[in-house]
Amino acid sequence: MGVIRETLLGELGCITPKLGIVVVVTDDDGKVLILKRADDSSWCFPCGWVDIGEGVESAAIREVWEETGLIIAVNGMIGAMSKGPEQYENVDCHQVNIILQSQPVEIGRSIRLSHEHVEFAWIELPKDLDWHSGHEVINVFMTMKDPAIFCRRIEDAG
């Protein structure tokens, strides 16, 4: 934790976690789009960092476009979760992710993967896969009847 603090003290501004977005993209049948990452071969939902001066919804639309070639409309916020502090590729990381859901996209839309991903799939949740860190929680949450349980689990895990 000391490395994170010292690194951020050298920057201008507040010492805060990075802000990320995770987008649950569904099709007309209710299947969810997942992507296989090129860096660690784990499965994830479309996701990425919010740029300085960018809104969360704009970041979600941009990230889904960059990673899949899909143009989406954001339907609403599912929740938020804290991830870390943890080590990822020998770097101390701490982030807060806003989880958004898109309006359904048309079945059969073509996907154009970015260099960040090697494969995609449309699946029904929950699915037992090798999930990218933090994304396994969203996999479970999407099938829950009581979102408050999700919030308690995130607090317990954090």
C-alpha positions in Angstrom: 0.0 0.0 0.0 2.9 2.3 0.7 4.1 2.1 -3.0 0.6 3.2 -4.2 0.6 6.2 -1.8 4.1 7.3 -2.7 3.4 7.0 -6.4 0.3 9.0 -6.2 1.8 11.6 -3.9 4.1 12.5 -6.9 1.1 13.3 -9.0 -0.9 16.5 -8.9 -4.4 16.3 -7.4 -6.1 13.9 -5.0 -4.9 10.5 -4.1 -7.8 8.4 -5.3 -8.4 5.0 -7.0 -8.7 4.9 -10.8 -12.3 4.9 -12.1 -13.3 2.1 -14.5 -16.5 1.0 -16.2 -17.8 -2.5 -16.8 -20.6 -2.8 -19.4 -23.1 -5.7 -19.4 -24.1 -5.9 -23.1 -27.1 -8.1 -23.8 -28.8 -9.2 -27.0 -32.5 -9.4 -27.8 -32.6 -13.0 -26.3 -31.1 -11.8 -23.0 -27.7 -13.4 -23.7 -24.6 -11.5 -22.4 -21.5 -10.6 -24.4 -18.2 -11.7 -22.9 -14.7 -11.2 -24.2 -11.6 -13.4 -23.8 -8.6 -11.2 -22.8 -5.4 -11.4 -24.8 -3.2 -10.7 -21.8 -4.3 -13.5 -19.4 -6.9 -15.5 -21.3 -9.6 -14.8 -18.7 -13.2 -13.8 -19.6 -14.6 -10.4 -19.0 -17.3 -8.0 -19.8 -16.4 -5.0 -22.0 -14.6 -2.7 -19.7 -12.0 0.1 -19.4 -10.9 3.3 -17.8 -12.8 6.6 -17.7 -10.7 9.3 -19.3 -10.2 12.7 -17.6 -13.1 14.9 -18.5 -15.2 12.0 -19.8 -18.6 10.9 -18.3 -19.2 7.4 -17.2 -21.9 6.8 -19.9 -19.6 8.2 -22.6 -16.7 6.0 -21.4 -19.0 2.9 -21.6 -20.1 3.7 -25.2 -16.5 4.4 -26.2 -15.0 1.2 -24.6 -17.7 -1.1 -26.1 -17.0 0.5 -29.5 -13.2 0.2 -29.2 -13.4 -3.4 -27.9 -16.2 -4.8 -30.1 -17.2 -2.4 -32.8 -20.8 -2.3 -31.4 -22.6 1.0 -30.9 -24.6 0.8 -27.7 -27.0 2.9 -25.7 -26.6 2.8 -21.9 -29.8 1.6 -20.2 -28.7 2.3 -16.6 -26.4 1.6 -13.7 -26.3 -1.8 -12.2 -24.0 -1.0 -9.3 -20.4 -0.1 -8.3 -17.6 -2.1 -6.8 -14.2 -1.5 -5.4 -11.3 -3.7 -6.6 -8.0 -3.8 -4.8 -5.6 -2.7 -3.7 -4.0 -5.6 -5.4 -1.0 -6.5 -7.6 -1.6 -6.9 -11.3 1.4 -7.5 -13.5 3.7 -6.3 -10.7 1.9 -3.0 -10.4 -0.1 -1.9 -7.3 -3.7 -1.2 -8.4 -6.8 0.1 -6.7 -9.9 1.0 -8.7 -13.6 1.6 -8.4 -15.7 0.2 -11.2 -19.2 1.5 -12.2 -21.2 -1.4 -13.7 -23.6 -0.3 -16.5 -26.1 -2.2 -18.6 -26.7 -1.5 -22.3 -30.0 -1.6 -24.1 -30.2 -4.9 -25.9 -28.4 -5.1 -29.2 -29.8 -6.9 -32.3 -29.1 -10.6 -32.4 -26.4 -11.4 -35.0 -24.6 -8.1 -34.9 -21.0 -8.6 -36.1 -18.3 -8.2 -33.5 -14.9 -6.6 -34.4 -12.4 -7.5 -31.6 -9.7 -5.1 -30.6 -6.1 -6.2 -29.9 -7.1 -6.5 -26.3 -9.2 -9.6 -26.9 -8.9 -12.9 -28.8 -12.5 -14.3 -28.7 -16.0 -13.4 -27.8 -19.2 -15.3 -26.8 -22.8 -14.6 -26.1 -23.8 -16.6 -23.0 -26.5 -17.1 -20.4 -25.5 -16.2 -16.8 -24.3 -17.4 -14.4 -21.5 -19.2 -16.1 -18.5 -21.0 -14.5 -15.6 -19.6 -16.4 -12.1 -18.4 -15.8 -13.3 -14.8 -15.0 -11.0 -11.7 -15.0 -10.5 -10.4 -11.5 -13.7 -8.9 -10.2 -15.9 -9.9 -13.1 -16.9 -13.2 -11.5 -18.9 -11.2 -8.9 -20.9 -9.5 -11.7 -21.5 -12.9 -13.2 -23.2 -13.9 -10.0 -25.0 -10.6 -9.4 -26.8 -10.6 -12.7 -28.8 -13.6 -11.6 -29.6 -12.4 -8.1 -33.1 -11.4 -7.0 -31.9 -9.1 -4.2 -29.3 -6.6 -5.3 -28.7 -5.6 -1.6 -27.0 -9.0 -1.2 -24.6 -8.1 -3.9 -23.7 -4.9 -2.1 -23.0 -6.7 1.1 -20.9 -9.3 -0.6 -18.8 -6.6 -2.3 -18.3 -4.9 1.1 -17.3 -8.3 2.6 -14.9 -9.0 -0.2 -13.3 -5.5 -0.2 
